[in-house]
Amino acid sequence: MTVNANRPEPDAFATIASGVVESESELAALAGGLAELCRAGDLVCLFGDLGAGKTSFARGFIRALTHPGAEVPSPTFTLAQVYSAGESAHSAEIWHLDLYRLSAAEEIWELGVEEAFSEAIVLIEWPERAIGVLPVKRLEIHLGFCDKSTDRSVTLKGDAEWAGRVRGRLTERLS
């Protein structure tokens, strides 16, 4: 099945905000702020080289919706971890996927994510491994290295709906 049958317009993923976070705790705070804006049916894709902070971002995101001390292992070998947000306003499941080990984009369907795309909050590391079959409606988080080893560049890209949700709520966290 191909969800991304219609390619996005060139400006569909316009930059919403960009900046630098100076520590892993700042990255986790940014992720937690973003998590509070998410709801069932949202897809958040984390791009970046190995060690750029994708898993740290995912941990902050998931802990904000579950429990601050929740164990959040990287799904590198399991490919998927599913969490419950409990009795909060975000009662949707949270699917955390790591697609690094996929050899073909279509393998994503073997993980059972089709229903999650409409009923859960889906957070994907290494989305470029399946970008051709992912839903077009998504928020992209691009993480990169900076000169200072603890700093990370962060760029948020999305459509007008995501821009409306994020601007003024998260942009002040990016220095």
Contacts in CASP RR format, 6 or more apart in sequence:
PFRMAT RR
TARGET T0000
AUTHOR 0000-0000-0000
METHOD contacts of the structure
MODEL  1
MTVNANRPEPDAFATIASGVVESESELAALAGGLAELCRAGDLVCLFGDL
GAGKTSFARGFIRALTHPGAEVPSPTFTLAQVYSAGESAHSAEIWHLDLY
RLSAAEEIWELGVEEAFSEAIVLIEWPERAIGVLPVKRLEIHLGFCDKST
DRSVTLKGDAEWAGRVRGRLTERLS
1 109 0 8 1.000
1 114 0 8 1.000
1 133 0 8 1.000
2 132 0 8 1.000
2 133 0 8 1.000
3 114 0 8 1.000
3 117 0 8 1.000
3 133 0 8 1.000
3 134 0 8 1.000
3 135 0 8 1.000
4 131 0 8 1.000
4 132 0 8 1.000
4 133 0 8 1.000
4 134 0 8 1.000
4 135 0 8 1.000
4 136 0 8 1.000
6 136 0 8 1.000
7 136 0 8 1.000
8 136 0 8 1.000
8 159 0 8 1.000
12 136 0 8 1.000
12 158 0 8 1.000
12 159 0 8 1.000
13 140 0 8 1.000
13 157 0 8 1.000
13 158 0 8 1.000
13 159 0 8 1.000
14 157 0 8 1.000
14 158 0 8 1.000
14 159 0 8 1.000
14 163 0 8 1.000
15 155 0 8 1.000
15 156 0 8 1.000
15 157 0 8 1.000
16 156 0 8 1.000
16 157 0 8 1.000
16 158 0 8 1.000
16 162 0 8 1.000
16 163 0 8 1.000
16 166 0 8 1.000
16 167 0 8 1.000
16 171 0 8 1.000
17 155 0 8 1.000
17 156 0 8 1.000
17 166 0 8 1.000
17 167 0 8 1.000
17 170 0 8 1.000
17 171 0 8 1.000
17 174 0 8 1.000
18 153 0 8 1.000
18 154 0 8 1.000
18 155 0 8 1.000
18 156 0 8 1.000
18 174 0 8 1.000
19 153 0 8 1.000
19 154 0 8 1.000
19 155 0 8 1.000
19 174 0 8 1.000
19 175 0 8 1.000
20 146 0 8 1.000
20 151 0 8 1.000
20 152 0 8 1.000
20 153 0 8 1.000
20 154 0 8 1.000
20 174 0 8 1.000
20 175 0 8 1.000
21 27 0 8 1.000
21 30 0 8 1.000
21 151 0 8 1.000
21 152 0 8 1.000
21 154 0 8 1.000
21 173 0 8 1.000
21 174 0 8 1.000
21 175 0 8 1.000
22 148 0 8 1.000
22 150 0 8 1.000
22 151 0 8 1.000
22 175 0 8 1.000
23 150 0 8 1.000
24 53 0 8 1.000
24 56 0 8 1.000
24 150 0 8 1.000
26 173 0 8 1.000
27 53 0 8 1.000
27 56 0 8 1.000
27 57 0 8 1.000
27 60 0 8 1.000
27 152 0 8 1.000
27 154 0 8 1.000
28 56 0 8 1.000
28 57 0 8 1.000
28 59 0 8 1.000
28 60 0 8 1.000
28 63 0 8 1.000
29 173 0 8 1.000
30 57 0 8 1.000
30 154 0 8 1.000
30 170 0 8 1.000
30 173 0 8 1.000
30 174 0 8 1.000
31 56 0 8 1.000
31 57 0 8 1.000
31 58 0 8 1.000
31 59 0 8 1.000
31 60 0 8 1.000
31 61 0 8 1.000
31 64 0 8 1.000
32 60 0 8 1.000
32 61 0 8 1.000
32 63 0 8 1.000
32 64 0 8 1.000
32 65 0 8 1.000
33 64 0 8 1.000
33 169 0 8 1.000
33 170 0 8 1.000
33 173 0 8 1.000
34 44 0 8 1.000
34 61 0 8 1.000
34 139 0 8 1.000
34 141 0 8 1.000
34 166 0 8 1.000
34 170 0 8 1.000
35 60 0 8 1.000
35 61 0 8 1.000
35 62 0 8 1.000
35 64 0 8 1.000
35 65 0 8 1.000
35 90 0 8 1.000
35 121 0 8 1.000
36 64 0 8 1.000
36 65 0 8 1.000
36 90 0 8 1.000
37 165 0 8 1.000
37 166 0 8 1.000
37 169 0 8 1.000
37 170 0 8 1.000
38 44 0 8 1.000
38 65 0 8 1.000
38 90 0 8 1.000
38 121 0 8 1.000
39 90 0 8 1.000
39 92 0 8 1.000
39 121 0 8 1.000
40 92 0 8 1.000
40 118 0 8 1.000
40 119 0 8 1.000
40 120 0 8 1.000
40 121 0 8 1.000
41 92 0 8 1.000
41 117 0 8 1.000
41 118 0 8 1.000
41 119 0 8 1.000
41 120 0 8 1.000
41 121 0 8 1.000
41 122 0 8 1.000
42 121 0 8 1.000
42 122 0 8 1.000
42 138 0 8 1.000
42 139 0 8 1.000
43 117 0 8 1.000
43 122 0 8 1.000
43 124 0 8 1.000
43 134 0 8 1.000
43 135 0 8 1.000
43 137 0 8 1.000
43 138 0 8 1.000
43 139 0 8 1.000
44 61 0 8 1.000
44 121 0 8 1.000
44 122 0 8 1.000
44 123 0 8 1.000
44 124 0 8 1.000
44 138 0 8 1.000
44 139 0 8 1.000
44 141 0 8 1.000
45 124 0 8 1.000
45 127 0 8 1.000
45 134 0 8 1.000
45 138 0 8 1.000
45 139 0 8 1.000
45 140 0 8 1.000
45 141 0 8 1.000
46 54 0 8 1.000
46 57 0 8 1.000
46 58 0 8 1.000
46 123 0 8 1.000
46 124 0 8 1.000
46 125 0 8 1.000
46 126 0 8 1.000
46 127 0 8 1.000
46 141 0 8 1.000
46 143 0 8 1.000
47 54 0 8 1.000
47 127 0 8 1.000
47 128 0 8 1.000
47 140 0 8 1.000
47 141 0 8 1.000
47 142 0 8 1.000
47 143 0 8 1.000
48 54 0 8 1.000
48 142 0 8 1.000
48 143 0 8 1.000
48 144 0 8 1.000
49 144 0 8 1.000
49 145 0 8 1.000
52 143 0 8 1.000
52 144 0 8 1.000
52 145 0 8 1.000
52 152 0 8 1.000
53 143 0 8 1.000
53 152 0 8 1.000
54 125 0 8 1.000
54 126 0 8 1.000
54 143 0 8 1.000
55 74 0 8 1.000
55 98 0 8 1.000
55 125 0 8 1.000
57 141 0 8 1.000
57 143 0 8 1.000
58 72 0 8 1.000
58 74 0 8 1.000
58 96 0 8 1.000
58 123 0 8 1.000
58 125 0 8 1.000
59 72 0 8 1.000
60 72 0 8 1.000
61 94 0 8 1.000
61 123 0 8 1.000
62 70 0 8 1.000
62 72 0 8 1.000
62 83 0 8 1.000
62 94 0 8 1.000
62 96 0 8 1.000
62 123 0 8 1.000
63 69 0 8 1.000
63 70 0 8 1.000
63 72 0 8 1.000
65 83 0 8 1.000
65 85 0 8 1.000
65 88 0 8 1.000
65 90 0 8 1.000
65 94 0 8 1.000
65 121 0 8 1.000
66 83 0 8 1.000
66 84 0 8 1.000
66 85 0 8 1.000
66 86 0 8 1.000
66 94 0 8 1.000
70 83 0 8 1.000
72 81 0 8 1.000
72 83 0 8 1.000
72 96 0 8 1.000
73 81 0 8 1.000
74 98 0 8 1.000
74 125 0 8 1.000
75 81 0 8 1.000
75 96 0 8 1.000
75 97 0 8 1.000
75 98 0 8 1.000
75 125 0 8 1.000
76 98 0 8 1.000
76 100 0 8 1.000
76 101 0 8 1.000
77 101 0 8 1.000
79 97 0 8 1.000
79 98 0 8 1.000
79 99 0 8 1.000
79 101 0 8 1.000
79 102 0 8 1.000
79 111 0 8 1.000
80 95 0 8 1.000
80 96 0 8 1.000
80 97 0 8 1.000
80 98 0 8 1.000
80 111 0 8 1.000
80 113 0 8 1.000
81 95 0 8 1.000
81 96 0 8 1.000
82 93 0 8 1.000
82 94 0 8 1.000
82 95 0 8 1.000
82 96 0 8 1.000
82 120 0 8 1.000
83 93 0 8 1.000
83 94 0 8 1.000
83 96 0 8 1.000
84 91 0 8 1.000
84 93 0 8 1.000
84 94 0 8 1.000
85 91 0 8 1.000
85 92 0 8 1.000
85 93 0 8 1.000
85 94 0 8 1.000
85 121 0 8 1.000
90 121 0 8 1.000
92 119 0 8 1.000
92 120 0 8 1.000
92 121 0 8 1.000
93 116 0 8 1.000
93 119 0 8 1.000
93 120 0 8 1.000
93 121 0 8 1.000
94 120 0 8 1.000
94 121 0 8 1.000
94 122 0 8 1.000
94 123 0 8 1.000
95 113 0 8 1.000
95 116 0 8 1.000
95 120 0 8 1.000
95 121 0 8 1.000
95 122 0 8 1.000
95 123 0 8 1.000
96 123 0 8 1.000
96 125 0 8 1.000
97 108 0 8 1.000
97 111 0 8 1.000
97 113 0 8 1.000
97 122 0 8 1.000
97 123 0 8 1.000
97 124 0 8 1.000
97 125 0 8 1.000
98 124 0 8 1.000
98 125 0 8 1.000
98 126 0 8 1.000
99 108 0 8 1.000
99 124 0 8 1.000
99 125 0 8 1.000
99 126 0 8 1.000
99 127 0 8 1.000
99 129 0 8 1.000
99 130 0 8 1.000
100 125 0 8 1.000
100 126 0 8 1.000
100 129 0 8 1.000
102 108 0 8 1.000
102 126 0 8 1.000
102 129 0 8 1.000
102 130 0 8 1.000
105 129 0 8 1.000
105 130 0 8 1.000
105 131 0 8 1.000
105 132 0 8 1.000
105 133 0 8 1.000
106 130 0 8 1.000
106 133 0 8 1.000
107 130 0 8 1.000
108 130 0 8 1.000
108 133 0 8 1.000
108 134 0 8 1.000
109 133 0 8 1.000
113 122 0 8 1.000
116 122 0 8 1.000
117 135 0 8 1.000
124 130 0 8 1.000
124 134 0 8 1.000
127 134 0 8 1.000
127 140 0 8 1.000
137 159 0 8 1.000
137 161 0 8 1.000
138 158 0 8 1.000
139 156 0 8 1.000
139 157 0 8 1.000
139 158 0 8 1.000
139 162 0 8 1.000
139 166 0 8 1.000
140 156 0 8 1.000
140 157 0 8 1.000
140 158 0 8 1.000
141 154 0 8 1.000
141 155 0 8 1.000
141 156 0 8 1.000
142 153 0 8 1.000
142 154 0 8 1.000
142 155 0 8 1.000
142 156 0 8 1.000
142 157 0 8 1.000
143 152 0 8 1.000
143 153 0 8 1.000
143 154 0 8 1.000
144 152 0 8 1.000
144 153 0 8 1.000
144 154 0 8 1.000
145 152 0 8 1.000
145 153 0 8 1.000
146 152 0 8 1.000
146 153 0 8 1.000
154 174 0 8 1.000
156 162 0 8 1.000
156 166 0 8 1.000
156 170 0 8 1.000
END
